[in-house]
């Protein structure tokens, strides 16, 4: 079962903004860096955000990340049809000595 | 460039074994921790196991502890996941992923394991 909690789905019109929350605890988000992943249908997860708010090269600045305490947020601005995908947060849990992922959020562009 | 290629998936009966491989290129396994993550059909990401960069530490999800073993062959730059006593609930696409810094930065394309009688 997933340790990190995300909303099942979010949606918005093209060009609009969506935010996805990720809630955890002190043993994971609270004391470790958080990453965000985009998974397009039928493909492997792709790194979008690492160390809470950094973007790998090639990831547009429409994607942003933030963290506060035991929660984190992914923001997507200027929504495009190509952004329709599942999004996951993930980090290490120091108490479990295990990787943990969020429940996943499906983004729909209306 | 970094590339991870999984292989070894297939259809197996409950109670049997299977070994997955993940061949890495563009970096050496001895430089990074390596993880296995799985995804059941229509479900979310589920962390399975990790081996540290020097091979000295291995950790497993409770659901696979005692049944799965993660290992590597640095001479072949290949990561393995030995899966024993397979159950229907182990059916999933299995991904290997490189851990760099504090994140899983590169993922393979995945290999499908189906456990069914």
Backbone of each chain as ProteinMPNN parsed JSONL, in Angstrom:
{"seq_chain_A": "XXXXXXXXXXXXXXXXXXXXXXXXXXXXXXXXXXXXXXXXXXXXXXXXXXXXXXXXXXXXXXXXXXXXXXXXXXXXXXXXXXXXXXXXXXXXXXXXXXXXXXXXXXXXXX", "coords_chain_A": {"N_chain_A": [[0.834, -1.182, 0.0], [0.377, 2.318, -0.646], [2.356, 4.823, 0.867], [2.397, 7.513, 0.694], [0.078, 10.118, 0.113], [-2.007, 11.111, -2.51], [-4.26, 13.147, -4.501], [-6.804, 11.439, -6.379], [-7.418, 12.384, -8.968], [-7.074, 15.256, -11.104], [-8.154, 18.082, -12.989], [-8.235, 20.379, -15.754], [-8.706, 23.1, -18.055], [-7.075, 23.537, -21.275], [-4.091, 25.48, -21.093], [-4.584, 26.372, -18.564], [-3.911, 26.066, -14.975], [-2.813, 23.422, -12.83], [-2.6, 21.863, -9.627], [-0.961, 19.381, -7.708], [-1.14, 17.554, -4.807], [0.905, 16.003, -2.271], [1.043, 14.015, 0.409], [2.698, 13.099, 3.385], [4.791, 11.843, 5.941], [6.913, 12.512, 8.835], [8.987, 10.718, 8.602], [9.392, 10.28, 5.956], [8.673, 12.358, 3.653], [9.079, 14.544, 5.342], [11.756, 14.472, 6.143], [13.37, 13.86, 4.018], [14.456, 14.287, 0.61], [12.114, 14.987, -2.005], [10.709, 13.612, -4.982], [9.168, 13.988, -8.226], [7.248, 12.273, -10.677], [6.332, 11.672, -14.049], [4.069, 9.697, -15.791], [3.327, 8.605, -18.802], [0.737, 6.98, -20.714], [1.364, 3.536, -20.97], [4.111, 3.735, -20.762], [7.375, 4.037, -19.133], [7.94, 5.53, -15.88], [8.921, 8.985, -15.739], [11.368, 11.248, -14.715], [10.464, 14.294, -13.284], [10.713, 16.333, -11.343], [13.216, 16.847, -8.939], [14.834, 16.583, -5.725], [12.966, 18.136, -4.301], [12.36, 20.619, -5.677], [13.765, 20.967, -8.043], [14.42, 20.934, -11.542], [15.15, 18.507, -13.982], [17.397, 18.695, -16.809], [15.801, 19.656, -19.798], [13.215, 19.469, -18.919], [10.416, 21.455, -18.99], [9.863, 24.794, -17.64], [7.277, 25.018, -16.93], [6.585, 23.145, -15.17], [6.692, 22.764, -11.705], [7.956, 22.406, -8.354], [7.34, 22.121, -4.844], [7.936, 22.053, -1.287], [6.763, 21.611, 1.999], [7.178, 21.026, 5.278], [5.661, 18.031, 5.954], [4.459, 17.706, 3.547], [4.054, 18.055, -0.015], [3.987, 19.733, -3.216], [3.118, 19.603, -6.617], [3.166, 21.662, -9.393], [1.592, 22.507, -12.429], [1.663, 24.611, -15.057], [0.14, 26.441, -17.799], [-1.299, 24.357, -19.122], [-1.169, 21.521, -21.268], [-2.353, 19.312, -23.862], [-0.639, 17.206, -24.1], [0.206, 16.837, -21.524], [-1.45, 15.145, -20.251], [-1.51, 12.517, -18.159], [-0.334, 10.135, -15.682], [0.729, 11.095, -12.472], [3.275, 10.828, -10.055], [4.488, 11.086, -6.733], [7.534, 10.572, -4.921], [9.83, 9.155, -2.553], [12.41, 8.409, -0.095], [11.84, 6.399, 2.755], [12.845, 6.765, 5.927], [12.302, 5.391, 8.282], [11.068, 3.008, 7.519], [13.048, 2.035, 5.939], [12.823, 1.941, 3.146], [11.769, 2.547, -0.213], [9.2, 4.845, -1.085], [6.115, 5.597, -2.652], [3.673, 7.893, -3.997], [0.067, 7.659, -4.192], [-0.694, 8.262, -6.71], [-1.804, 10.453, -9.307], [-4.165, 11.265, -11.708], [-3.982, 13.343, -14.425], [-6.162, 15.275, -16.268], [-6.832, 16.915, -19.269], [-9.179, 19.152, -20.087]], "CA_chain_A": [[0.0, 0.0, 0.0], [1.15, 3.536, -0.766], [2.535, 5.553, 2.107], [2.179, 8.92, 0.391], [-1.29, 10.306, -0.36], [-2.259, 12.093, -3.558], [-5.647, 13.101, -4.992], [-6.885, 10.51, -7.511], [-7.458, 13.045, -10.255], [-7.256, 16.697, -11.224], [-8.405, 18.424, -14.381], [-8.345, 21.792, -16.082], [-8.716, 23.376, -19.489], [-5.754, 23.88, -21.829], [-3.599, 26.791, -20.721], [-4.805, 26.631, -17.149], [-2.945, 25.515, -14.034], [-3.261, 22.432, -11.861], [-1.644, 21.507, -8.583], [-1.136, 18.032, -7.165], [-0.556, 17.469, -3.474], [1.491, 14.729, -1.849], [1.118, 14.105, 1.861], [3.402, 11.98, 4.0], [5.094, 11.952, 7.363], [8.263, 12.98, 9.145], [9.984, 9.713, 8.239], [9.63, 10.288, 4.507], [8.753, 13.708, 3.098], [9.567, 15.491, 6.333], [13.202, 14.456, 6.351], [14.055, 13.424, 2.807], [14.08, 14.973, -0.615], [10.986, 14.412, -2.725], [10.748, 13.679, -6.446], [7.904, 13.812, -8.938], [7.393, 11.512, -11.907], [5.231, 11.662, -15.01], [3.981, 8.433, -16.505], [2.404, 8.583, -19.929], [0.182, 5.629, -20.884], [2.189, 2.501, -21.575], [5.541, 4.033, -20.708], [7.996, 4.056, -17.804], [7.949, 6.849, -15.226], [9.95, 9.928, -16.169], [11.643, 12.225, -13.663], [10.038, 15.668, -13.56], [11.228, 17.205, -10.291], [14.008, 16.146, -7.937], [15.231, 17.399, -4.573], [11.802, 18.974, -3.962], [11.983, 21.726, -6.561], [14.703, 21.121, -9.16], [14.009, 20.303, -12.791], [16.242, 17.984, -14.827], [17.477, 19.359, -18.097], [14.787, 19.224, -20.744], [11.876, 19.615, -18.348], [10.05, 22.876, -19.089], [9.597, 25.47, -16.372], [5.839, 24.944, -16.614], [6.5, 22.212, -14.062], [7.395, 23.266, -10.526], [7.726, 21.633, -7.144], [7.61, 22.759, -3.562], [7.746, 21.172, -0.132], [6.625, 22.272, 3.292], [6.934, 20.036, 6.314], [5.44, 16.654, 5.498], [3.669, 17.738, 2.318], [4.688, 18.628, -1.194], [3.048, 20.088, -4.265], [3.576, 19.734, -7.999], [2.345, 22.585, -10.149], [1.734, 22.497, -13.883], [1.012, 25.772, -15.641], [0.019, 26.379, -19.259], [-1.61, 22.949, -19.353], [-1.227, 21.073, -22.654], [-2.928, 17.966, -23.999], [0.451, 16.25, -23.877], [0.44, 16.674, -20.09], [-2.352, 14.117, -19.73], [-0.676, 11.417, -17.689], [-0.374, 9.89, -14.248], [1.847, 11.732, -11.791], [3.572, 10.196, -8.777], [5.566, 11.585, -5.893], [8.299, 9.462, -4.37], [10.957, 9.486, -1.712], [12.865, 7.325, 0.775], [11.299, 6.441, 4.11], [13.96, 6.4, 6.804], [11.842, 4.44, 9.296], [10.8, 1.738, 6.842], [14.192, 1.677, 5.087], [12.17, 1.525, 1.912], [11.261, 3.596, -1.074], [7.759, 4.993, -1.009], [5.523, 6.401, -3.72], [2.319, 8.347, -3.795], [-1.01, 6.852, -4.762], [-0.821, 8.598, -8.121], [-2.846, 11.4, -9.699], [-4.386, 11.34, -13.154], [-4.262, 14.695, -14.912], [-6.983, 15.316, -17.478], [-6.962, 18.233, -19.89], [-10.58, 19.201, -20.542]], "C_chain_A": [[0.879, 1.246, 0.0], [1.18, 4.27, 0.562], [2.225, 7.032, 1.924], [0.816, 9.083, -0.284], [-1.391, 11.431, -1.385], [-3.742, 12.06, -3.928], [-5.701, 12.19, -6.215], [-6.835, 11.196, -8.869], [-7.578, 14.557, -10.1], [-7.474, 16.986, -12.698], [-8.5, 19.93, -14.541], [-8.325, 21.936, -17.6], [-7.295, 23.671, -19.971], [-5.362, 25.307, -21.454], [-3.759, 27.136, -19.262], [-3.73, 25.954, -16.302], [-3.594, 24.451, -13.164], [-2.172, 22.254, -10.812], [-2.0, 20.133, -8.047], [-0.43, 17.973, -5.824], [-0.05, 16.071, -3.182], [1.726, 14.844, -0.345], [1.765, 12.869, 2.458], [3.61, 12.191, 5.479], [6.536, 12.396, 7.568], [9.332, 11.983, 8.711], [10.252, 9.671, 6.746], [9.752, 11.723, 3.996], [9.395, 14.686, 4.077], [11.067, 15.56, 6.47], [14.004, 13.942, 5.164], [13.606, 14.24, 1.609], [12.966, 14.215, -1.327], [11.168, 14.597, -4.226], [9.344, 13.515, -7.005], [8.169, 13.138, -10.282], [6.127, 11.626, -12.743], [5.233, 10.322, -15.713], [2.904, 8.528, -17.57], [1.912, 7.161, -20.134], [1.144, 4.676, -21.588], [3.683, 2.74, -21.538], [6.055, 3.995, -19.269], [7.881, 5.445, -17.183], [9.142, 7.685, -15.692], [10.119, 10.982, -15.08], [11.276, 13.637, -14.105], [10.683, 16.677, -12.614], [12.05, 16.353, -9.338], [14.44, 17.132, -6.861], [14.218, 18.515, -4.317], [11.383, 19.961, -5.047], [12.916, 21.935, -7.747], [14.211, 20.359, -10.38], [15.224, 19.766, -13.533], [16.269, 18.755, -16.137], [16.435, 18.773, -19.049], [13.368, 19.301, -20.222], [11.506, 21.096, -18.347], [9.689, 23.477, -17.739], [8.111, 25.6, -16.083], [5.602, 24.012, -15.42], [7.318, 22.753, -12.892], [7.049, 22.416, -9.318], [8.044, 22.442, -5.91], [7.348, 21.769, -2.451], [7.656, 22.023, 1.121], [6.281, 21.227, 4.335], [6.807, 18.639, 5.747], [4.554, 16.59, 4.26], [4.44, 18.4, 1.192], [3.633, 18.881, -2.262], [3.758, 20.16, -5.609], [2.622, 20.689, -8.697], [2.63, 22.458, -11.64], [0.962, 23.691, -14.423], [0.958, 25.626, -17.162], [-0.286, 24.969, -19.725], [-1.77, 22.633, -20.84], [-1.812, 19.669, -22.709], [-1.874, 16.894, -23.768], [0.786, 16.038, -22.419], [-0.498, 15.642, -19.477], [-1.553, 12.851, -19.411], [-0.985, 11.162, -16.222], [0.89, 10.489, -13.645], [2.009, 11.12, -10.404], [4.648, 10.987, -8.035], [6.283, 10.379, -5.307], [9.476, 9.951, -3.549], [11.396, 8.255, -0.941], [12.206, 7.511, 2.137], [12.361, 5.903, 5.06], [13.552, 5.397, 7.881], [11.619, 3.054, 8.71], [12.044, 1.182, 6.159], [13.668, 1.131, 3.767], [11.826, 2.745, 1.075], [9.749, 3.653, -0.941], [7.286, 5.913, -2.122], [4.122, 6.833, -3.319], [1.33, 7.442, -4.496], [-1.252, 7.149, -6.23], [-1.997, 9.527, -8.402], [-2.954, 11.448, -11.215], [-4.749, 12.762, -13.521], [-5.014, 14.608, -16.224], [-7.081, 16.745, -17.977], [-8.328, 18.279, -20.567], [-10.732, 19.73, -21.96]], "O_chain_A": [[1.975, 1.248, 0.561], [0.185, 4.336, 1.284], [1.84, 7.72, 2.869], [0.444, 8.286, -1.145], [-0.926, 12.548, -1.157], [-4.413, 11.054, -3.694], [-4.759, 12.162, -7.007], [-6.271, 10.652, -9.818], [-8.107, 15.064, -9.11], [-7.031, 16.225, -13.557], [-8.803, 20.658, -13.595], [-7.97, 21.007, -18.325], [-6.42, 24.012, -19.176], [-6.185, 26.222, -21.492], [-3.143, 28.082, -18.769], [-2.783, 25.359, -16.817], [-4.767, 24.554, -12.804], [-0.988, 22.466, -11.074], [-3.171, 19.768, -7.944], [0.75, 18.308, -5.723], [-0.511, 15.089, -3.763], [2.514, 15.674, 0.108], [1.434, 11.74, 2.095], [2.718, 12.661, 6.185], [7.277, 12.625, 6.612], [10.474, 12.375, 8.474], [11.243, 9.083, 6.315], [10.865, 12.245, 3.921], [10.168, 15.555, 3.674], [11.606, 16.592, 6.87], [15.186, 13.625, 5.298], [12.514, 14.808, 1.598], [12.88, 12.989, -1.266], [11.709, 15.604, -4.682], [8.452, 12.977, -6.348], [9.179, 13.398, -10.936], [5.013, 11.671, -12.223], [6.274, 9.858, -16.177], [1.712, 8.529, -17.265], [2.608, 6.216, -19.762], [1.666, 4.977, -22.662], [4.444, 2.036, -22.202], [5.277, 3.93, -18.317], [7.74, 6.433, -17.904], [10.215, 7.162, -15.993], [9.139, 11.539, -14.585], [11.713, 14.112, -15.153], [11.139, 17.739, -13.037], [11.631, 15.256, -8.967], [14.416, 18.347, -7.059], [14.579, 19.679, -4.142], [10.192, 20.126, -5.312], [12.86, 22.982, -8.393], [13.652, 19.269, -10.26], [16.216, 20.475, -13.7], [15.285, 19.387, -16.522], [16.22, 17.562, -19.094], [12.415, 19.209, -20.996], [12.22, 21.907, -17.758], [9.269, 22.775, -16.818], [7.724, 26.225, -15.095], [4.569, 24.078, -14.755], [8.473, 23.146, -13.052], [5.991, 21.788, -9.262], [8.9, 23.327, -5.924], [6.638, 20.78, -2.631], [8.37, 23.013, 1.282], [5.215, 20.613, 4.281], [7.74, 18.123, 5.132], [3.97, 15.55, 3.959], [5.353, 19.194, 1.418], [2.537, 18.322, -2.221], [4.855, 20.707, -5.721], [1.404, 20.538, -8.601], [3.782, 22.319, -12.052], [-0.256, 23.773, -14.262], [1.651, 24.787, -17.738], [0.382, 24.442, -20.614], [-2.42, 23.374, -21.577], [-1.771, 18.93, -21.725], [-2.185, 15.8, -23.295], [1.574, 15.149, -22.094], [-0.355, 15.3, -18.303], [-0.996, 12.209, -20.302], [-1.781, 11.867, -15.602], [1.973, 10.405, -14.224], [1.037, 10.919, -9.676], [5.595, 11.49, -8.64], [5.71, 9.294, -5.207], [10.042, 11.012, -3.809], [10.824, 7.178, -1.108], [12.036, 8.635, 2.61], [12.726, 4.729, 5.001], [14.391, 4.625, 8.345], [11.947, 2.047, 9.336], [12.096, -0.004, 5.834], [14.014, 0.031, 3.336], [11.619, 3.838, 1.602], [9.097, 2.634, -0.712], [7.961, 6.875, -2.487], [3.481, 6.245, -2.448], [1.702, 6.576, -5.288], [-1.932, 6.389, -6.919], [-3.06, 9.394, -7.796], [-1.962, 11.646, -11.916], [-5.71, 13.323, -12.994], [-4.57, 13.957, -17.169], [-7.375, 17.666, -17.215], [-8.59, 17.53, -21.508], [-11.849, 19.825, -22.468]]}, "seq_chain_B": "XXXXXXXXXXXXXXXXXXXXXXXXXXXXXXXXXXXXXXXXXXXXXXXXXXXXXXXXXXXXXXXXXXXXXXXXXXXXXXXXXXXXXXXXXXXXXXXXXXXXXXXXXXXXXXXXXXXXX", "coords_chain_B": {"N_chain_B": [[25.056, 7.716, -23.132], [22.847, 7.233, -20.356], [21.339, 4.109, -19.98], [18.899, 1.656, -19.292], [17.993, -1.67, -19.441], [15.574, -3.997, -19.053], [14.948, -7.524, -18.69], [13.676, -10.899, -18.909], [11.129, -11.317, -17.968], [7.842, -12.92, -17.951], [5.289, -15.49, -18.295], [4.362, -17.314, -15.544], [3.737, -20.056, -13.27], [1.984, -20.009, -10.104], [4.007, -20.202, -7.172], [6.357, -20.839, -8.405], [9.643, -19.877, -9.736], [11.504, -16.994, -10.916], [13.935, -15.088, -12.674], [14.83, -11.805, -13.004], [16.579, -9.527, -15.125], [18.604, -6.599, -15.435], [20.209, -4.698, -17.547], [22.735, -2.361, -17.538], [23.943, 0.621, -19.073], [26.221, 3.255, -19.959], [26.897, 4.1, -17.472], [28.361, 2.907, -14.381], [27.345, 0.205, -12.328], [28.466, 0.139, -9.824], [28.623, 2.684, -9.013], [26.228, 3.711, -8.236], [23.246, 3.4, -6.211], [20.805, 0.906, -6.832], [17.483, 0.18, -7.792], [14.501, -1.85, -7.687], [11.279, -1.452, -8.909], [7.829, -1.99, -9.027], [4.755, -2.33, -10.924], [1.548, -3.108, -10.761], [-1.057, -4.204, -12.994], [-2.928, -1.468, -14.034], [-2.524, -0.188, -11.632], [-0.696, 1.706, -9.063], [2.756, 2.839, -8.558], [5.02, 0.634, -6.967], [7.349, 0.117, -4.647], [10.085, -2.203, -4.559], [12.745, -3.289, -3.995], [16.184, -2.547, -3.024], [19.646, -2.162, -3.78], [22.667, -1.122, -2.445], [25.19, 1.253, -3.576], [27.697, 0.105, -3.245], [27.084, -2.477, -2.88], [26.783, -3.47, -0.348], [24.562, -3.137, 1.235], [21.197, -4.133, 1.353], [17.756, -3.782, 0.895], [14.304, -4.59, 1.361], [10.858, -4.578, 0.313], [8.212, -5.294, 2.578], [6.359, -7.049, 1.508], [7.74, -8.705, -0.195], [9.879, -9.687, 1.126], [12.116, -12.221, 2.044], [11.357, -13.788, -0.068], [12.179, -12.608, -2.463], [15.301, -11.698, -3.987], [17.746, -9.293, -4.369], [20.483, -8.578, -6.459], [23.736, -8.113, -7.996], [25.978, -8.029, -10.807], [28.881, -6.732, -11.236], [30.836, -6.998, -13.154], [29.459, -7.585, -15.422], [27.862, -5.467, -15.468], [25.219, -5.617, -14.627], [22.057, -5.834, -13.106], [20.087, -7.822, -10.907], [17.003, -9.55, -10.11], [15.974, -11.994, -8.208], [13.227, -13.972, -8.015], [11.31, -15.852, -5.984], [8.885, -18.379, -5.025], [6.543, -17.325, -6.232], [3.574, -15.332, -6.391], [0.129, -14.704, -7.264], [-0.362, -12.024, -6.789], [2.042, -10.854, -7.324], [2.1, -10.248, -9.932], [2.965, -7.97, -12.344], [4.403, -5.092, -14.021], [7.83, -4.877, -13.98], [10.23, -2.588, -13.082], [13.592, -1.487, -13.344], [15.559, 0.941, -11.675], [17.778, 3.668, -11.524], [19.388, 5.124, -8.748], [20.288, 8.297, -7.966], [21.982, 10.71, -6.2], [19.411, 11.934, -4.612], [17.279, 10.736, -5.81], [15.291, 8.733, -8.084], [16.551, 8.61, -11.06], [16.847, 7.561, -13.67], [14.997, 5.185, -15.514], [14.242, 1.847, -16.535], [12.555, 0.291, -19.37], [10.83, -1.576, -18.491], [9.653, -4.897, -17.591], [7.299, -7.437, -18.061], [5.774, -9.454, -15.669], [3.81, -12.201, -15.226], [1.865, -13.999, -13.092], [0.208, -16.847, -13.026], [-2.092, -19.55, -12.973]], "CA_chain_B": [[23.926, 8.113, -22.319], [22.392, 6.195, -19.435], [20.274, 3.254, -20.472], [18.603, 0.474, -18.494], [17.168, -2.585, -20.218], [15.152, -5.164, -18.288], [14.58, -8.731, -19.416], [13.437, -12.055, -18.052], [9.728, -11.464, -17.589], [7.1, -13.954, -18.649], [4.145, -16.071, -17.603], [4.785, -18.427, -14.699], [2.706, -20.545, -12.363], [2.203, -19.693, -8.682], [4.935, -21.062, -6.461], [7.596, -21.03, -9.149], [10.656, -18.832, -9.627], [11.874, -16.264, -12.118], [14.995, -14.122, -12.424], [14.84, -10.645, -13.886], [17.87, -8.868, -15.318], [18.578, -5.193, -15.845], [21.541, -4.382, -18.059], [22.974, -0.93, -17.518], [24.998, 1.18, -19.915], [26.39, 4.694, -19.764], [27.39, 4.327, -16.108], [28.67, 1.633, -13.752], [26.477, -0.091, -11.183], [29.19, 0.369, -8.573], [28.581, 4.115, -8.709], [24.894, 4.125, -7.815], [22.286, 2.441, -5.702], [19.872, 0.471, -7.863], [16.204, -0.237, -7.222], [13.435, -2.453, -8.468], [9.959, -0.908, -8.626], [6.857, -2.699, -9.869], [3.459, -1.689, -11.121], [0.504, -4.054, -11.136], [-1.912, -3.664, -14.061], [-3.885, -0.453, -13.625], [-2.24, 0.29, -10.276], [0.387, 2.653, -8.912], [4.12, 2.358, -8.393], [5.199, -0.131, -5.743], [8.775, -0.13, -4.469], [10.347, -3.609, -4.279], [14.032, -3.586, -3.357], [17.322, -1.693, -3.359], [21.006, -2.577, -3.44], [23.475, 0.093, -2.355], [26.18, 1.422, -4.644], [28.827, -0.802, -3.027], [26.55, -3.83, -2.724], [26.847, -3.919, 1.045], [23.248, -3.029, 1.867], [20.034, -4.506, 0.561], [16.506, -3.646, 1.621], [13.18, -5.148, 0.611], [9.497, -4.331, 0.774], [7.723, -6.402, 3.411], [5.578, -7.977, 0.686], [8.612, -9.62, -0.948], [10.985, -10.092, 1.997], [12.218, -13.662, 2.208], [11.043, -14.449, -1.339], [12.936, -11.969, -3.544], [16.684, -11.335, -3.676], [18.369, -8.371, -5.308], [21.927, -8.771, -6.557], [24.297, -7.49, -9.191], [27.256, -8.514, -11.318], [29.512, -5.512, -11.735], [31.616, -7.296, -14.363], [28.492, -7.549, -16.519], [27.077, -4.241, -15.263], [23.843, -6.096, -14.674], [21.313, -5.96, -11.854], [19.172, -8.959, -10.948], [15.993, -9.753, -9.08], [15.56, -13.389, -8.129], [11.898, -14.012, -7.417], [10.892, -17.211, -5.65], [7.55, -18.54, -4.436], [5.739, -16.259, -6.822], [2.134, -15.318, -6.104], [-0.66, -13.947, -8.238], [-0.239, -10.594, -6.501], [3.328, -10.365, -7.829], [1.906, -9.894, -11.327], [3.237, -6.544, -12.508], [5.563, -4.684, -14.803], [8.952, -4.629, -13.077], [11.185, -1.604, -13.583], [14.794, -1.171, -12.577], [15.75, 2.384, -11.675], [19.012, 4.144, -10.916], [19.228, 6.133, -7.706], [21.403, 9.233, -8.016], [21.704, 11.802, -5.269], [18.254, 11.618, -3.766], [16.141, 10.48, -6.679], [15.363, 7.732, -9.135], [16.648, 9.503, -12.212], [16.66, 6.826, -14.919], [14.2, 3.979, -15.39], [14.165, 1.004, -17.716], [11.252, 0.251, -20.031], [10.009, -2.518, -17.741], [9.411, -6.246, -18.094], [6.046, -7.902, -17.48], [5.719, -10.756, -15.008], [2.439, -12.634, -14.99], [1.812, -15.222, -12.294], [-1.138, -17.373, -13.231], [-2.181, -20.992, -13.195]], "C_chain_B": [[23.478, 6.916, -21.465], [21.235, 5.417, -20.055], [20.144, 2.044, -19.563], [17.642, -0.396, -19.285], [16.858, -3.818, -19.385], [14.816, -6.325, -19.215], [14.264, -9.823, -18.409], [11.99, -12.25, -17.63], [9.051, -12.566, -18.377], [5.918, -14.409, -17.83], [4.619, -17.305, -16.833], [3.645, -18.833, -13.78], [3.007, -20.127, -10.922], [3.131, -20.708, -8.045], [6.256, -21.278, -7.155], [8.511, -19.818, -9.022], [10.922, -18.19, -10.98], [13.004, -15.315, -11.752], [14.939, -13.031, -13.477], [16.253, -10.077, -13.966], [17.654, -7.424, -15.76], [20.004, -4.84, -16.257], [21.696, -2.878, -18.179], [24.088, -0.55, -18.487], [25.057, 2.677, -19.691], [26.829, 5.076, -18.363], [27.697, 2.941, -15.533], [27.806, 1.436, -12.51], [27.164, 0.211, -9.859], [29.209, 1.846, -8.174], [27.26, 4.552, -8.098], [24.132, 3.011, -7.125], [21.308, 2.121, -6.827], [18.634, -0.13, -7.211], [15.385, -1.032, -8.223], [12.11, -1.86, -7.968], [8.984, -1.625, -9.546], [5.534, -1.947, -9.936], [2.471, -2.74, -11.613], [-0.406, -3.415, -12.182], [-2.941, -2.686, -13.508], [-3.646, 0.148, -12.259], [-1.061, 1.253, -10.264], [1.75, 1.995, -8.756], [4.298, 1.741, -7.008], [6.684, -0.477, -5.618], [9.032, -1.558, -4.016], [11.64, -3.819, -3.487], [15.098, -2.605, -3.81], [18.614, -2.417, -2.993], [21.868, -1.324, -3.474], [24.58, 0.1, -3.405], [27.357, 0.445, -4.496], [28.379, -2.239, -2.789], [26.45, -4.319, -1.296], [25.491, -3.9, 1.749], [22.142, -3.363, 0.883], [18.804, -4.375, 1.446], [15.358, -4.089, 0.718], [11.856, -4.647, 1.178], [9.039, -5.542, 1.568], [7.027, -7.471, 2.574], [6.449, -8.993, -0.06], [9.756, -10.169, -0.094], [10.958, -11.597, 2.217], [11.926, -14.438, 0.937], [11.892, -13.903, -2.488], [14.344, -11.643, -3.061], [17.23, -10.431, -4.767], [19.879, -8.609, -5.292], [22.428, -8.069, -7.812], [25.594, -8.178, -9.564], [27.938, -7.293, -11.939], [30.342, -5.777, -12.987], [30.732, -7.277, -15.602], [27.643, -6.279, -16.491], [25.583, -4.55, -15.318], [23.279, -6.276, -13.269], [20.338, -7.118, -11.999], [18.108, -8.857, -9.86], [15.551, -11.209, -9.181], [14.253, -13.447, -7.368], [11.482, -15.469, -7.222], [9.495, -17.216, -5.056], [6.59, -17.471, -4.937], [4.252, -16.465, -6.558], [1.418, -14.506, -7.169], [-0.485, -12.443, -8.035], [1.125, -10.012, -6.878], [3.238, -9.984, -9.311], [2.027, -8.382, -11.496], [4.278, -6.334, -13.599], [6.646, -4.312, -13.795], [9.94, -3.695, -13.759], [12.441, -1.626, -12.711], [15.015, 0.339, -12.713], [17.058, 2.73, -10.969], [18.688, 5.202, -9.875], [20.466, 6.998, -7.717], [21.094, 10.424, -7.13], [20.574, 11.376, -4.355], [17.036, 11.258, -4.601], [16.376, 9.307, -7.605], [15.38, 8.499, -10.454], [16.467, 8.809, -13.563], [15.942, 5.517, -14.638], [14.309, 3.167, -16.676], [12.755, 1.024, -18.288], [10.296, -0.732, -19.354], [9.888, -3.874, -18.413], [8.214, -6.812, -17.334], [6.177, -9.304, -16.913], [4.255, -11.072, -14.721], [2.478, -13.968, -14.252], [0.378, -15.74, -12.348], [-1.085, -18.87, -13.464], [-2.994, -21.278, -14.454]], "O_chain_B": [[23.703, 5.758, -21.815], [20.284, 5.995, -20.58], [21.141, 1.475, -19.119], [16.602, 0.075, -19.745], [17.754, -4.592, -19.048], [14.449, -6.129, -20.374], [14.545, -9.694, -17.217], [11.662, -13.252, -16.995], [9.605, -13.085, -19.346], [5.579, -13.809, -16.81], [5.204, -18.222, -17.41], [2.713, -18.065, -13.541], [4.167, -19.914, -10.567], [3.064, -21.905, -8.327], [7.182, -21.837, -6.569], [8.209, -18.864, -8.306], [10.616, -18.749, -12.033], [13.032, -14.789, -10.64], [14.993, -13.296, -14.678], [17.019, -10.138, -13.005], [16.643, -7.089, -16.378], [20.89, -4.702, -15.414], [20.9, -2.206, -18.834], [25.043, -1.299, -18.691], [24.073, 3.296, -19.286], [27.105, 6.245, -18.092], [27.337, 1.924, -16.126], [27.567, 2.371, -11.745], [26.493, 0.51, -8.872], [29.745, 2.209, -7.127], [27.17, 5.629, -7.509], [24.338, 1.831, -7.407], [21.023, 2.969, -7.671], [18.722, -0.848, -6.215], [15.553, -0.905, -9.436], [11.863, -1.781, -6.765], [9.285, -1.844, -10.719], [5.244, -1.065, -9.128], [2.557, -3.201, -12.751], [-0.505, -2.19, -12.237], [-3.726, -3.029, -12.624], [-4.473, 0.916, -11.769], [-0.497, 1.577, -11.309], [1.884, 0.773, -8.812], [3.793, 2.258, -6.012], [7.209, -1.273, -6.398], [8.293, -2.084, -3.185], [11.629, -4.452, -2.431], [14.954, -1.926, -4.826], [18.667, -3.179, -2.029], [21.804, -0.55, -4.429], [24.864, -0.918, -4.037], [27.941, 0.013, -5.489], [29.202, -3.116, -2.527], [26.07, -5.465, -1.058], [25.306, -4.583, 2.756], [22.156, -2.928, -0.269], [18.806, -4.802, 2.601], [15.425, -3.98, -0.506], [11.749, -4.333, 2.364], [9.426, -6.673, 1.275], [7.097, -8.658, 2.893], [5.95, -10.027, -0.506], [10.515, -11.024, -0.55], [9.917, -12.174, 2.534], [12.217, -15.632, 0.867], [12.279, -14.652, -3.384], [14.558, -11.351, -1.884], [17.181, -10.769, -5.949], [20.473, -8.814, -4.233], [21.65, -7.508, -8.585], [26.228, -8.831, -8.735], [27.596, -6.882, -13.048], [30.533, -4.873, -13.801], [31.202, -6.987, -16.702], [26.816, -6.048, -17.374], [24.802, -3.849, -15.96], [23.941, -6.8, -12.374], [19.821, -7.367, -13.088], [18.282, -8.183, -8.845], [14.849, -11.6, -10.113], [14.176, -13.025, -6.215], [11.324, -16.217, -8.187], [8.985, -16.177, -4.634], [5.916, -16.802, -4.153], [3.749, -17.587, -6.509], [2.035, -13.717, -7.885], [-0.463, -11.68, -9.001], [1.335, -8.805, -6.762], [4.197, -9.457, -9.876], [1.292, -7.614, -10.876], [4.942, -7.273, -14.038], [6.409, -3.531, -12.873], [10.421, -3.967, -14.859], [12.358, -1.767, -11.491], [14.695, 0.932, -13.743], [17.393, 2.146, -9.939], [17.831, 6.061, -10.084], [21.574, 6.505, -7.503], [20.061, 11.074, -7.291], [20.756, 10.566, -3.446], [15.9, 11.445, -4.167], [17.516, 8.933, -7.879], [14.344, 8.982, -10.911], [15.975, 9.428, -14.507], [16.234, 4.828, -13.661], [14.449, 3.723, -17.765], [11.868, 1.693, -17.756], [9.093, -0.718, -19.616], [10.002, -3.994, -19.633], [8.126, -6.682, -16.113], [6.634, -10.223, -17.593], [3.557, -10.305, -14.057], [3.055, -14.942, -14.735], [-0.538, -15.14, -11.785], [-0.15, -19.386, -14.076], [-3.185, -22.44, -14.815]]}, "name": "protein", "num_of_chains": 2, "seq": "XXXXXXXXXXXXXXXXXXXXXXXXXXXXXXXXXXXXXXXXXXXXXXXXXXXXXXXXXXXXXXXXXXXXXXXXXXXXXXXXXXXXXXXXXXXXXXXXXXXXXXXXXXXXXXXXXXXXXXXXXXXXXXXXXXXXXXXXXXXXXXXXXXXXXXXXXXXXXXXXXXXXXXXXXXXXXXXXXXXXXXXXXXXXXXXXXXXXXXXXXXXXXXXXXXXXXXXXXXXXXXXXXXX"}
